[in-house]
Each structure stands twice: as structure tokens, then as C-alpha cells.
Amino acid sequence: MIPTLQTAIFLIFYVAIFGASVWALLDLLRRPTAAFTAAGKLTKAKWGGILGLSVAASFMALPYPIGLGFLPFLALGAAVAAIVYLVDVKPAVTPYTKRRGPRGPQRGGW
């Protein structure tokens, strides 16, 4: 029972790391290039390379039926890259992103 529980916990961690890496990469693709330099962060191309490697490494770390199932220690680096982007870079870049639709600044009213 313990080995199957341990396997299930590791699977949950690997899937969460892969999901965070994909989420960070998709968010990066939505942001304008000029926002990164305006926020004083690495360029969009450099973050794209870092997060692209993060997605690839986290996919390689997923167990075999889902992913490739080798080099699981690379998932730690993928998690660090995704967390740094989501916690540090994304909030810094967000004010420089133009918003469209109903979420944008509203005019009029009180």
C-alpha cells in the first residue's frame, strides 16, 4: 500500500509541476514584448526559452504512461522556473499589458 500511495503522490506533484509550467508559458505568450523590458525583467525571448525548457523537462519527468518517465530530478528545476515566473515576473509585467474588453478601465459613472 505504501508504494502505491507514494507513486500517487509523486504523480500528483509531477502533474502539478507540468501544469504550472504550461500555465506560465501560455501566460508568457499573451504578454507584449515591450512589457518585459519596461518592467525591468529578462526579455520575453529569454523567458520563453527558460519556460520552454521547463515544459520539456517537466514532461520528461512525468511517469511513463503519461510522459517519458526519466530524469525526474529535472522537475525541480522546472518547478523553480515556473514559480519564479508566476510569482515575480507575471505581477511585474501585468501593469504594462493592455487589457481589452469589459475588464479594462471603465469610463464614466460616479
Secondary structure as GFF3:
##gff-version 3
##sequence-region A 1 110
A	DSSP	alpha_helix	2	30	.	.	.	ID=ss1
A	DSSP	alpha_helix	33	38	.	.	.	ID=ss2
A	DSSP	alpha_helix	44	61	.	.	.	ID=ss3
A	DSSP	alpha_helix	74	84	.	.	.	ID=ss4
A	DSSP	pi_helix	85	89	.	.	.	ID=ss5
A	DSSP	alpha_helix	90	93	.	.	.	ID=ss6
A	DSSP	three_ten_helix	94	96	.	.	.	ID=ss7
A	DSSP	three_ten_helix	101	103	.	.	.	ID=ss8
###
